[in-house]
Amino acid sequence: MAAWTGEVSTDRFDWIKEPVLNPYTRLAVAMCPARGILHAAGYDLTGAVLPEQVTQICEIEAVVA
């Protein structure tokens, strides 16, 4: 996580690894409040030691009226 540049994009979930990724991880969220963007992905145990991503990345963008 120390190398994170602050960029939020759908392919930037590479920071989800040990120790952030642990046997109890079920949800990963990346947000950029300044741009009104939220990305979320679901994780679950699939037989591996650590959870694996089991959902597509959901992207939500705020609509400014």
TAJO-V230402 format. One line per field, one symbol per residue. ss: DSSP state (~ for helix, > for strand, _ for the rest). A space follows every 10 residues. Layout:
ss=???
This chain:
ss=__________ __________ ______>>>> >>____>>>> >>>>______ _>>____>>> >____
